[in-house]
Amino acid sequence: MEFEHVSVLLKPSVNWLVTDPDGIYVDCTLGGAGHSAEIVSRLSENGRLIGIDQDDDALAAARERLQDARCRVDIVKSNFRQLKDVLQQLELHAVTGILFDLGVSSYQLDTPERGFSYMHEGPLDMRMDQGALLTADTIVNTYSEEALAALIWRYGEERWAKRIAQFIVTERKKKPLHTTGELVDVIKKAIPKGARKDGPHPAKRTFQALRIEVNDELNILDPVIEDAVDALKPGGRIGIITFQSLEDRIVKQKLAQLARGCICPPHMPCVCGRKPVVKKPGSLAPEDAEVEGNPRARSARLRFAEKL
């Protein structure tokens, strides 16, 4: 299967990010290189792109897509939580722009054997890094009922989390759950019929929760945003595309925190010594035309800031 993915907020994000054709840019979620291809098209021979991803299929697709770029391109297999280490290994002390696209690629969703989608029959995998040890199968078949309920509620914001966890544990006592289809069937049994009539697919929130747990998606965001802003040169820009409320809240709060100066009480002299690191952050949602052409863009939001 060819690595196909329609990049969300492509032009707005790259328009924001690329300010210098001779600059150094980091795409922390390279994927099939949709955003990166647009970035390199705007760079000169003196420019440079560093693309980071942990998915072998994405890395192979990106290498092929970027092979004719006129600027220098470095493709690195890593998790973006290692951003600081990646830049140190490349002997880069400051970069011009850093982009994160936190969505799951269409390729990953539409490849059944990756196990990301509740719409396709496949193994309960969900690893973005195929070499990682933890899979959705392990979580579903070994986590306690309490732990399952907690993560489905915390990462999926699923109101039926306790009931879903209870049904999973009951079913796996009969036989382990190894496929997406088996899990979807259990979730459908757990959620009362009346509650399944409206809203998204009944398994959507549980699958989101499992994917976040497998890839530790939320815990790494706060520190890596700090690392990214730290790596920017003055005037350098960061753009982060989010797709669901949990990650968007973390990104929004972190950028706001970095834009805040003194946090001492207003009537007291400053003792905290805090200075703002970025200008006031902004945000952007996709236009209607983009959502019509790509429904997966509906929940996306670009959050951005410039380093002082």
Disulfide bonds with the S-S distance in Angstrom:
none
